[in-house]
């Protein structure tokens, strides 16, 4: 699980923090801890163009197997400082049917790095890109998580107060030491879910 609001199930006593064993369980590769601070930069006007390039490449690779594809995450919100990772969320007919899409993505240079599924979390795959730092999130058509991610993006685009709150939260958290990026992502959970509630979005995975 990764950034907003994909990874942010907040319990009443605070955000849900994944254990090292849980993170390794859904990681395709051997888990590697951070070796330095999380890279966090000011908004880059190039981010939408980087998304557009990946959008074209993914669509040319998968054709009409792509049901929906959206730029999500912090890099999709103009003016919002972020980790320089382009989050892309895609739905296809059945994410569990990996032979129907994964080999073609891999032939185009994408690499599967996360494999999650019910009941622990939504059926979900994440690929890294061939030449740009991206997270390509893949869900089955109809997944509520796509609506949460797009709704969160759209709310931040139009609500300066919550965008400022979210950025301030991230700036505080990136100054702390984390063993894994997921730990940082989990720590944002309470703020993310508060914003999601104000936006009227569906709740996180039960």
DRENPA-3360 file (N, C-alpha, C; in nm, 2 decimals, always signed):
BEGIN
1 = XXXXXXXX = +0.08/-0.12/+0.00/+0.00/+0.00/+0.00/+0.09/+0.12/+0.00 ~ +0.03/+0.23/-0.06/+0.11/+0.35/-0.08/+0.03/+0.47/-0.04 ~ +0.07/+0.58/-0.11/+0.01/+0.71/-0.07/-0.14/+0.73/-0.08 ~ -0.18/+0.85/-0.04/-0.31/+0.89/-0.02/-0.42/+0.85/-0.12 ~ -0.54/+0.81/-0.08/-0.56/+0.76/+0.06/-0.55/+0.61/+0.06 ~ -0.48/+0.55/-0.03/-0.47/+0.41/-0.04/-0.43/+0.34/+0.09 ~ -0.34/+0.39/+0.16/-0.28/+0.32/+0.27/-0.33/+0.36/+0.41 ~ -0.43/+0.44/+0.42/-0.46/+0.52/+0.54/-0.58/+0.48/+0.61;
9 = XXXXXXXX = -0.58/+0.36/+0.68/-0.69/+0.32/+0.76/-0.66/+0.37/+0.90 ~ -0.74/+0.47/+0.95/-0.70/+0.52/+1.08/-0.80/+0.47/+1.19 ~ -0.74/+0.41/+1.29/-0.82/+0.36/+1.40/-0.84/+0.48/+1.50 ~ -0.94/+0.47/+1.58/-0.97/+0.58/+1.67/-0.85/+0.62/+1.76 ~ -0.76/+0.53/+1.79/-0.65/+0.56/+1.88/-0.53/+0.61/+1.79 ~ -0.54/+0.62/+1.67/-0.43/+0.66/+1.58/-0.42/+0.58/+1.46 ~ -0.33/+0.62/+1.37/-0.32/+0.55/+1.24/-0.28/+0.41/+1.25 ~ -0.32/+0.32/+1.16/-0.28/+0.18/+1.16/-0.14/+0.17/+1.11;
17 = XXXXXXXX = -0.05/+0.11/+1.18/+0.09/+0.10/+1.14/+0.12/-0.04/+1.11 ~ +0.16/-0.06/+0.98/+0.19/-0.20/+0.93/+0.32/-0.25/+0.99 ~ +0.33/-0.38/+1.03/+0.45/-0.44/+1.08/+0.54/-0.47/+0.96 ~ +0.67/-0.49/+0.99/+0.77/-0.53/+0.89/+0.72/-0.66/+0.82 ~ +0.67/-0.75/+0.89/+0.62/-0.88/+0.83/+0.51/-0.85/+0.74 ~ +0.42/-0.77/+0.77/+0.31/-0.74/+0.68/+0.35/-0.67/+0.55 ~ +0.45/-0.58/+0.57/+0.50/-0.51/+0.45/+0.57/-0.61/+0.36 ~ +0.65/-0.70/+0.41/+0.72/-0.80/+0.33/+0.62/-0.89/+0.27;
25 = XXXXXXXX = +0.51/-0.92/+0.33/+0.42/-1.02/+0.28/+0.36/-0.97/+0.15 ~ +0.34/-0.84/+0.13/+0.28/-0.80/+0.00/+0.38/-0.74/-0.10 ~ +0.51/-0.74/-0.05/+0.62/-0.69/-0.14/+0.67/-0.81/-0.23 ~ +0.68/-0.79/-0.36/+0.73/-0.89/-0.44/+0.88/-0.91/-0.43 ~ +0.95/-0.81/-0.41/+1.10/-0.81/-0.39/+1.13/-0.83/-0.24 ~ +1.25/-0.86/-0.21/+1.30/-0.86/-0.07/+1.29/-0.72/-0.02 ~ +1.23/-0.70/+0.10/+1.21/-0.57/+0.16/+1.35/-0.50/+0.19 ~ +1.36/-0.38/+0.15/+1.49/-0.30/+0.18/+1.45/-0.18/+0.26;
33 = XXXXXXXX = +1.52/-0.15/+0.37/+1.49/-0.03/+0.45/+1.54/+0.09/+0.38 ~ +1.49/+0.21/+0.42/+1.54/+0.33/+0.37/+1.69/+0.35/+0.42 ~ +1.76/+0.42/+0.33/+1.91/+0.44/+0.36/+1.93/+0.59/+0.38 ~ +1.83/+0.67/+0.38/+1.84/+0.81/+0.40/+1.71/+0.88/+0.42 ~ +1.70/+1.01/+0.42/+1.57/+1.08/+0.43/+1.48/+1.05/+0.31 ~ +1.35/+1.06/+0.33/+1.26/+1.05/+0.22/+1.27/+1.18/+0.14 ~ +1.28/+1.16/+0.01/+1.29/+1.27/-0.09/+1.16/+1.34/-0.10 ~ +1.16/+1.47/-0.06/+1.04/+1.55/-0.06/+1.07/+1.68/-0.12;
41 = XXXXXXXX = +1.00/+1.72/-0.23/+1.03/+1.84/-0.31/+0.91/+1.92/-0.33 ~ +0.93/+2.05/-0.38/+0.83/+2.14/-0.41/+0.76/+2.09/-0.54 ~ +0.63/+2.13/-0.56/+0.56/+2.09/-0.68/+0.64/+2.12/-0.80 ~ +0.64/+2.03/-0.90/+0.71/+2.04/-1.02/+0.61/+2.05/-1.14 ~ +0.62/+2.15/-1.22/+0.53/+2.17/-1.33/+0.54/+2.06/-1.43 ~ +0.65/+1.98/-1.42/+0.67/+1.87/-1.52/+0.59/+1.75/-1.49 ~ +0.53/+1.74/-1.37/+0.47/+1.62/-1.33/+0.35/+1.58/-1.41 ~ +0.26/+1.67/-1.45/+0.15/+1.63/-1.54/+0.20/+1.58/-1.67;
49 = XXXXXXXX = +0.31/+1.63/-1.73/+0.36/+1.58/-1.86/+0.41/+1.44/-1.84 ~ +0.48/+1.41/-1.72/+0.53/+1.28/-1.70/+0.41/+1.18/-1.69 ~ +0.31/+1.22/-1.62/+0.19/+1.13/-1.62/+0.13/+1.11/-1.76 ~ +0.12/+1.22/-1.84/+0.07/+1.20/-1.98/+0.15/+1.10/-2.06 ~ +0.28/+1.11/-2.04/+0.37/+1.01/-2.12/+0.34/+0.87/-2.08 ~ +0.32/+0.85/-1.95/+0.30/+0.71/-1.90/+0.16/+0.67/-1.94 ~ +0.06/+0.76/-1.94/-0.07/+0.73/-1.98/-0.07/+0.68/-2.12 ~ +0.00/+0.75/-2.21/+0.00/+0.71/-2.35/+0.07/+0.57/-2.37;
57 = XXXXXXXX = +0.18/+0.55/-2.29/+0.25/+0.42/-2.31/+0.17/+0.30/-2.25 ~ +0.10/+0.32/-2.14/+0.02/+0.22/-2.08/-0.10/+0.18/-2.18 ~ -0.16/+0.29/-2.23/-0.28/+0.26/-2.32/-0.23/+0.20/-2.45 ~ -0.12/+0.24/-2.50/-0.07/+0.17/-2.62/-0.03/+0.03/-2.60 ~ +0.01/-0.01/-2.47/+0.04/-0.14/-2.44/-0.08/-0.23/-2.41 ~ -0.18/-0.18/-2.34/-0.29/-0.26/-2.30/-0.42/-0.24/-2.38 ~ -0.42/-0.13/-2.46/-0.54/-0.10/-2.54/-0.67/-0.09/-2.46 ~ -0.77/-0.16/-2.51/-0.90/-0.15/-2.45/-0.91/-0.23/-2.32;
65 = XXXXXXXX = -0.80/-0.30/-2.28/-0.80/-0.36/-2.14/-0.80/-0.25/-2.03 ~ -0.76/-0.13/-2.07/-0.76/-0.02/-1.97/-0.91/+0.03/-1.96 ~ -0.97/+0.02/-1.85/-1.10/+0.07/-1.83/-1.10/+0.21/-1.78 ~ -1.01/+0.24/-1.69/-1.00/+0.38/-1.65/-0.86/+0.40/-1.60 ~ -0.80/+0.52/-1.62/-0.66/+0.55/-1.58/-0.66/+0.69/-1.54 ~ -0.61/+0.72/-1.42/-0.61/+0.85/-1.36/-0.48/+0.89/-1.29 ~ -0.44/+1.01/-1.30/-0.33/+1.07/-1.22/-0.38/+1.09/-1.08 ~ -0.32/+1.03/-0.98/-0.36/+1.04/-0.85/-0.24/+1.07/-0.76;
73 = XXXXXXXX = -0.26/+1.08/-0.63/-0.15/+1.11/-0.54/-0.12/+1.25/-0.54 ~ -0.02/+1.29/-0.46/+0.02/+1.43/-0.44/+0.07/+1.50/-0.57 ~ +0.14/+1.42/-0.65/+0.19/+1.49/-0.78/+0.07/+1.53/-0.87 ~ -0.05/+1.49/-0.84/-0.16/+1.52/-0.93/-0.23/+1.65/-0.88 ~ -0.18/+1.71/-0.77/-0.25/+1.83/-0.71/-0.16/+1.95/-0.73 ~ -0.19/+2.04/-0.82/-0.10/+2.16/-0.85/-0.07/+2.23/-0.72 ~ +0.06/+2.26/-0.70/+0.10/+2.34/-0.59/+0.14/+2.26/-0.47 ~ +0.11/+2.13/-0.47/+0.13/+2.05/-0.35/+0.27/+1.99/-0.35;
81 = XXXXXXXX = +0.35/+2.02/-0.25/+0.49/+1.95/-0.24/+0.47/+1.80/-0.21 ~ +0.56/+1.72/-0.26/+0.54/+1.58/-0.26/+0.67/+1.50/-0.28 ~ +0.66/+1.37/-0.25/+0.77/+1.28/-0.30/+0.76/+1.28/-0.45 ~ +0.87/+1.29/-0.52/+0.86/+1.30/-0.67/+0.84/+1.16/-0.73 ~ +0.72/+1.10/-0.70/+0.68/+0.97/-0.75/+0.54/+0.99/-0.82 ~ +0.53/+0.96/-0.94/+0.40/+0.98/-1.01/+0.31/+0.87/-0.98 ~ +0.20/+0.89/-0.91/+0.10/+0.78/-0.88/+0.00/+0.78/-0.99 ~ -0.03/+0.66/-1.05/-0.12/+0.64/-1.15/-0.21/+0.53/-1.10;
89 = XXXXXXXX = -0.34/+0.55/-1.12/-0.44/+0.44/-1.08/-0.52/+0.40/-1.20 ~ -0.52/+0.27/-1.22/-0.58/+0.21/-1.34/-0.67/+0.10/-1.29 ~ -0.79/+0.09/-1.36/-0.87/-0.03/-1.34/-0.88/-0.11/-1.47 ~ -0.89/-0.24/-1.45/-0.90/-0.34/-1.56/-1.01/-0.43/-1.52 ~ -1.04/-0.53/-1.61/-1.15/-0.62/-1.58/-1.13/-0.70/-1.45 ~ -1.02/-0.76/-1.43/-0.99/-0.84/-1.32/-0.84/-0.84/-1.28 ~ -0.81/-0.77/-1.18/-0.67/-0.75/-1.14/-0.60/-0.89/-1.10 ~ -0.68/-0.98/-1.06/-0.63/-1.11/-1.02/-0.59/-1.19/-1.14;
97 = XXXXXXXX = -0.63/-1.16/-1.26/-0.60/-1.23/-1.38/-0.47/-1.17/-1.43 ~ -0.36/-1.19/-1.37/-0.23/-1.13/-1.41/-0.19/-1.17/-1.55 ~ -0.21/-1.29/-1.59/-0.16/-1.32/-1.73/-0.23/-1.24/-1.84 ~ -0.34/-1.17/-1.80/-0.42/-1.09/-1.90/-0.35/-0.95/-1.92 ~ -0.26/-0.91/-1.83/-0.21/-0.78/-1.85/-0.06/-0.77/-1.80 ~ -0.02/-0.84/-1.70/+0.11/-0.82/-1.64/+0.23/-0.85/-1.74 ~ +0.22/-0.96/-1.82/+0.33/-0.99/-1.91/+0.35/-0.87/-2.02 ~ +0.24/-0.81/-2.06/+0.25/-0.71/-2.16/+0.31/-0.58/-2.09;
105 = XXXXXXXX = +0.27/-0.55/-1.97/+0.33/-0.44/-1.90/+0.48/-0.46/-1.88 ~ +0.52/-0.59/-1.84/+0.66/-0.62/-1.82/+0.74/-0.61/-1.94 ~ +0.68/-0.65/-2.06/+0.75/-0.64/-2.18/+0.77/-0.49/-2.22 ~ +0.69/-0.40/-2.17/+0.71/-0.26/-2.20/+0.80/-0.19/-2.10 ~ +0.85/-0.27/-2.00/+0.95/-0.22/-1.91/+0.90/-0.20/-1.77 ~ +0.77/-0.23/-1.74/+0.72/-0.21/-1.61/+0.75/-0.34/-1.52 ~ +0.76/-0.31/-1.39/+0.80/-0.42/-1.30/+0.70/-0.43/-1.18 ~ +0.65/-0.55/-1.16/+0.56/-0.57/-1.05/+0.63/-0.57/-0.92;
113 = XXXXXXXX = +0.59/-0.49/-0.82/+0.66/-0.47/-0.69/+0.57/-0.50/-0.57 ~ +0.43/-0.49/-0.59/+0.34/-0.51/-0.48/+0.23/-0.60/-0.53 ~ +0.19/-0.70/-0.44/+0.08/-0.79/-0.47/-0.01/-0.80/-0.35 ~ -0.12/-0.73/-0.34/-0.21/-0.74/-0.22/-0.34/-0.80/-0.27 ~ -0.41/-0.86/-0.17/-0.55/-0.91/-0.20/-0.63/-0.93/-0.08 ~ -0.76/-0.94/-0.11/-0.85/-0.97/+0.00/-0.81/-1.10/+0.07 ~ -0.85/-1.11/+0.20/-0.93/-1.02/+0.28/-0.85/-0.91/+0.35 ~ -0.71/-0.92/+0.35/-0.63/-0.82/+0.42/-0.65/-0.68/+0.36;
121 = XXXXXXXX = -0.66/-0.67/+0.23/-0.68/-0.54/+0.17/-0.74/-0.56/+0.03 ~ -0.77/-0.46/-0.04/-0.83/-0.48/-0.18/-0.74/-0.56/-0.27 ~ -0.79/-0.63/-0.36/-0.71/-0.69/-0.47/-0.64/-0.57/-0.54 ~ -0.51/-0.57/-0.54/-0.43/-0.45/-0.58/-0.29/-0.50/-0.62 ~ -0.24/-0.44/-0.73/-0.11/-0.46/-0.78/-0.04/-0.33/-0.80 ~ +0.09/-0.32/-0.78/+0.16/-0.20/-0.81/+0.28/-0.23/-0.90 ~ +0.30/-0.16/-1.01/+0.42/-0.17/-1.09/+0.50/-0.04/-1.09 ~ +0.63/-0.06/-1.10/+0.72/+0.06/-1.12/+0.74/+0.08/-1.27;
129 = XXXXXXXX = +0.78/+0.20/-1.31/+0.79/+0.23/-1.45/+0.93/+0.20/-1.50 ~ +0.94/+0.20/-1.64/+1.07/+0.17/-1.70/+1.18/+0.28/-1.69 ~ +1.13/+0.41/-1.69/+1.23/+0.52/-1.69/+1.19/+0.64/-1.61 ~ +1.07/+0.64/-1.55/+1.02/+0.74/-1.46/+0.98/+0.68/-1.33 ~ +1.00/+0.75/-1.22/+0.96/+0.70/-1.09/+0.81/+0.71/-1.07 ~ +0.74/+0.60/-1.09/+0.60/+0.59/-1.08/+0.56/+0.48/-0.99 ~ +0.43/+0.49/-0.94/+0.36/+0.38/-0.88/+0.24/+0.36/-0.97 ~ +0.23/+0.25/-1.04/+0.11/+0.22/-1.12/+0.02/+0.13/-1.04;
137 = XXXXXXXX = -0.08/+0.18/-0.98/-0.18/+0.10/-0.90/-0.28/+0.04/-0.99 ~ -0.30/-0.09/-0.97/-0.40/-0.16/-1.06/-0.51/-0.22/-0.97 ~ -0.63/-0.19/-1.00/-0.75/-0.25/-0.93/-0.84/-0.31/-1.03 ~ -0.94/-0.39/-0.99/-1.05/-0.44/-1.07/-1.15/-0.33/-1.09 ~ -1.22/-0.33/-1.20/-1.32/-0.23/-1.23/-1.42/-0.23/-1.11 ~ -1.46/-0.11/-1.07/-1.56/-0.10/-0.97/-1.50/-0.09/-0.83 ~ -1.37/-0.10/-0.82/-1.31/-0.08/-0.68/-1.33/+0.05/-0.62 ~ -1.38/+0.05/-0.50/-1.41/+0.18/-0.43/-1.28/+0.26/-0.41;
145 = XXXXXXXX = -1.16/+0.19/-0.41/-1.04/+0.27/-0.38/-1.01/+0.37/-0.49 ~ -1.04/+0.34/-0.62/-1.02/+0.44/-0.72/-1.10/+0.56/-0.69 ~ -1.23/+0.55/-0.65/-1.31/+0.66/-0.62/-1.25/+0.74/-0.50 ~ -1.20/+0.67/-0.40/-1.13/+0.74/-0.29/-1.01/+0.82/-0.34 ~ -0.93/+0.76/-0.42/-0.81/+0.83/-0.46/-0.84/+0.95/-0.55 ~ -0.93/+0.93/-0.64/-0.97/+1.04/-0.73/-1.04/+1.15/-0.65 ~ -1.13/+1.11/-0.56/-1.20/+1.21/-0.48/-1.11/+1.29/-0.39 ~ -1.01/+1.22/-0.33/-0.91/+1.29/-0.25/-0.84/+1.39/-0.33;
153 = XXXXXXXX = -0.79/+1.35/-0.45/-0.72/+1.44/-0.54/-0.81/+1.56/-0.57 ~ -0.93/+1.54/-0.61/-1.02/+1.65/-0.65/-1.05/+1.75/-0.53 ~ -1.06/+1.69/-0.41/-1.09/+1.77/-0.30/-0.97/+1.86/-0.27 ~ -0.85/+1.81/-0.27/-0.73/+1.89/-0.24/-0.71/+2.00/-0.35 ~ -0.75/+1.97/-0.47/-0.74/+2.06/-0.58/-0.83/+2.18/-0.56 ~ -0.94/+2.17/-0.49/-1.03/+2.27/-0.47/-1.05/+2.33/-0.33 ~ -0.97/+2.27/-0.23/-0.98/+2.32/-0.09/-0.84/+2.35/-0.04 ~ -0.81/+2.48/-0.04/-0.68/+2.53/+0.00/-0.65/+2.49/+0.14;
161 = XXXXXXXX = -0.75/+2.50/+0.23/-0.72/+2.47/+0.37/-0.67/+2.33/+0.39 ~ -0.74/+2.23/+0.33/-0.70/+2.09/+0.35/-0.57/+2.06/+0.28 ~ -0.55/+2.13/+0.16/-0.43/+2.11/+0.09/-0.31/+2.16/+0.18 ~ -0.33/+2.27/+0.25/-0.22/+2.32/+0.33/-0.20/+2.23/+0.45 ~ -0.31/+2.18/+0.51/-0.30/+2.09/+0.62/-0.22/+1.96/+0.59 ~ -0.26/+1.91/+0.47/-0.19/+1.79/+0.43/-0.05/+1.81/+0.40 ~ -0.01/+1.92/+0.34/+0.13/+1.95/+0.31/+0.21/+1.97/+0.44 ~ +0.15/+2.04/+0.53/+0.22/+2.07/+0.66/+0.24/+1.93/+0.73;
169 = XXXXXXXX = +0.14/+1.84/+0.73/+0.16/+1.71/+0.79/+0.27/+1.64/+0.73 ~ +0.28/+1.64/+0.60/+0.39/+1.57/+0.53/+0.52/+1.63/+0.56 ~ +0.53/+1.76/+0.56/+0.66/+1.82/+0.59/+0.71/+1.79/+0.73 ~ +0.62/+1.78/+0.82/+0.66/+1.74/+0.96/+0.70/+1.59/+0.96 ~ +0.63/+1.50/+0.89/+0.67/+1.36/+0.90/+0.79/+1.33/+0.82 ~ +0.82/+1.40/+0.71/+0.95/+1.36/+0.64/+1.07/+1.40/+0.72 ~ +1.06/+1.48/+0.82/+1.17/+1.52/+0.90/+1.21/+1.41/+1.00 ~ +1.12/+1.32/+1.02/+1.14/+1.21/+1.12/+1.21/+1.09/+1.05;
177 = XXXXXXXX = +1.26/+1.00/+1.13/+1.33/+0.89/+1.08/+1.23/+0.77/+1.06 ~ +1.23/+0.70/+0.95/+1.14/+0.59/+0.92/+1.23/+0.48/+0.87 ~ +1.19/+0.35/+0.90/+1.26/+0.24/+0.85/+1.22/+0.21/+0.71 ~ +1.09/+0.22/+0.68/+1.03/+0.19/+0.55/+0.94/+0.31/+0.51 ~ +0.93/+0.33/+0.38/+0.84/+0.44/+0.33/+0.70/+0.41/+0.38 ~ +0.65/+0.28/+0.39/+0.52/+0.25/+0.43/+0.49/+0.31/+0.57 ~ +0.60/+0.31/+0.66/+0.58/+0.36/+0.79/+0.54/+0.51/+0.79 ~ +0.61/+0.58/+0.70/+0.57/+0.73/+0.68/+0.43/+0.74/+0.63;
185 = XXXXXXXX = +0.40/+0.65/+0.53/+0.26/+0.66/+0.47/+0.16/+0.63/+0.58 ~ +0.18/+0.53/+0.66/+0.09/+0.50/+0.77/+0.07/+0.61/+0.86 ~ +0.18/+0.68/+0.89/+0.17/+0.79/+0.99/+0.08/+0.91/+0.94 ~ +0.05/+0.92/+0.81/-0.03/+1.02/+0.76/-0.18/+0.98/+0.77 ~ -0.21/+0.86/+0.81/-0.34/+0.80/+0.80/-0.45/+0.88/+0.87 ~ -0.43/+0.93/+0.99/-0.53/+1.00/+1.06/-0.57/+1.13/+0.99 ~ -0.47/+1.20/+0.94/-0.50/+1.33/+0.87/-0.57/+1.30/+0.74 ~ -0.52/+1.19/+0.67/-0.58/+1.16/+0.54/-0.73/+1.12/+0.56;
193 = XXXXXXXX = -0.76/+1.04/+0.66/-0.90/+1.00/+0.68/-0.99/+1.11/+0.72 ~ -0.93/+1.21/+0.80/-1.01/+1.33/+0.83/-1.05/+1.41/+0.71 ~ -0.95/+1.42/+0.62/-0.98/+1.50/+0.49/-1.08/+1.42/+0.41 ~ -1.06/+1.29/+0.40/-1.15/+1.20/+0.32/-1.29/+1.21/+0.38 ~ -1.31/+1.22/+0.51/-1.44/+1.23/+0.57/-1.51/+1.36/+0.53 ~ -1.43/+1.47/+0.54/-1.48/+1.60/+0.50/-1.52/+1.61/+0.35 ~ -1.45/+1.53/+0.27/-1.48/+1.52/+0.13/-1.60/+1.43/+0.10 ~ -1.65/+1.36/+0.20/-1.76/+1.28/+0.18/-1.73/+1.15/+0.10;
201 = XXXXXX = -1.60/+1.10/+0.12/-1.56/+0.98/+0.04/-1.59/+0.86/+0.12 ~ -1.60/+0.75/+0.05/-1.62/+0.62/+0.12/-1.50/+0.59/+0.22 ~ -1.53/+0.52/+0.33/-1.43/+0.49/+0.43/-1.33/+0.39/+0.37 ~ -1.22/+0.37/+0.45/-1.12/+0.28/+0.41/-1.16/+0.13/+0.42 ~ -1.08/+0.05/+0.36/-1.11/-0.10/+0.37/-1.14/-0.14/+0.51 ~ -1.25/-0.21/+0.53/-1.28/-0.25/+0.67/-1.18/-0.35/+0.73;
% end
